[in-house]
Amino acid sequence: MAKKSVAGFRDKAKRTGQSYTKVIKMVKSSEKGSYSFEEKMIPNELVKDYLSK
């Protein structure tokens, strides 16, 4: 299960105007079987690819 939240993140050095999204994904540990959350800031174009993995 994954959660998408919109965040205002910009790289001040580049100033390209590209929009980023903060993605929080639940990942299951192979050792113990417990779940943890993985957070990443990725460009809007790559959100669907990241969540489909």
Sequence and secondary structure as in RCSB ss.txt:
>XXXX:A:sequence
MAKKSVAGFRDKAKRTGQSYTKVIKMVKSSEKGSYSFEEKMIPNELVKDYLSK
>XXXX:A:secstr
 EEEEE     TTT     EEEEEEEEE TTT  EEEEEEEEEGGGHHHHHH 
